[in-house]
Amino acid sequence: MAWALLVVNTLGSQGAQTFLPVPQPVYQLVTMGSLLGAFGLALVLNPRVRLRPNAYLLLLSLLLVVSVVATVGQEVGFGGLFRCWRLAMFLATLWLLTRWWDGTLAFVRYHIRGYAAVLVTVVVGLVVAPGLALPETYGGRLTGALWPLTPPQVGQYAAVVAGLTLVLWLSRRTDHVSTLAIALPAVGLVLLSYTRTATLGLVVGLVVAGVSLALTTSRARRFIAGAAVTGALVAVAFAGAVQTWFLRGQDEENFANLTGRQKVWDALLGAERTPSELAFGTGLGNKSFDGLPIDSGWLAVYQEQGLVGVAIVAAFLLTLLAVAFLRPPSPARACAVFLIAYCLMASYTEVGLGDASPYLLHLAVAASLLGPHPTPRTELTR
């Protein structure tokens, strides 16, 4: 329940028009209330505040300190301080839950269930109000008609649910029926969202996770071989359709500059900064520059938390990768590798590495998987 509340908190409150016209403050109240609920529940479950040492959360806590220093120093107002408080509550909840980060697949299943429930609302919205779920304002891409979810959000959640389910199947930790019932609809939602980042992240993450299992699981070896053959056939036989899907009606120039992102990135990198802004950024904001979305995890961190923030983000990602590399092949390592690879792919065109977001939640699951392994007695008790 605590993890589900964290999932709700990271959904956001802005997106497409919904079937029921609920005011945005109500959505904000639900998301922030869920964070308070998650923290309170985690504190009730862990009243003695027993924590497990965790490098990922330690570095995130350091990033929080940098965020507070930048936000207070730049005097960005109540909005920036509120974002710092939210990140602090988010991290405090994760710290309290580390008591159960024992290297098992428990949090993978919590993660799948939480985001699968979100995707159910997307499917219900598509059935009840297809016109709102596939609005022209988003070019006919799938959105949330019950909760205001944007196409990139739908694609991200669906890709993570599909990817983790398939990794569990490759590891023989779930059956064929469950895999088909969960992964197949999720892949369909990724395609309906027309989210290129989610699609590439899903493919790359599955390939990396499959390779990590190839030495120990025959199913993974067959999957990699079959995927390679299928991918080659699709690339040859349906090259035109694949290109059309990726272009999404854009001309080649617009596609080349990443739907206008490149112009914003060039302006952001070319802006003059004081030494303090260069080191610590301008403080937590709405991930925009001159009123335009940054749409890059790394540049958003550079803008708001400076070069120090970028170094901290690189440090916790490299730490997760190094620990995963040093672990022997296992289902837990494969799921962690998938999540890390997906977040790395998505960070190029989506924000979320420096603030409370689904991406930090994905990486928290990876950190829980790379924790100390339980003893055989503990595993038997479970």
Secondary structure by P-SEA (a helix, b strand, c coil): caaaaaaaaacccccccccccccaaaaaaaaaaaaaaaaaaaaaacccccccccaaaaaaaaaaaaaaaaaaaacccaaaaaaaaaaaaaaaaaaaacccccccaaaaaaaaaaaaaaaaaaaaaaaaccccccccccccccccccccccaaaaaaaaaaaaaaaaaaaaaccccaaaaaacaaaaaaaaaaaccaaaaaaaaaaaaaaaaaaccccaaaaaaaaaaaaaaaaaaaccaaaaaaaaaccccaaaaaaccaaaaaaaaaaaccccccccccccccccccccccccccaaaaaaacccaaaaaaaaaaaaaaaaaaaaccccaaaaaaaaaaaaaaaacccccccccccaaaaaaaaaaaaacccccaaaaaac
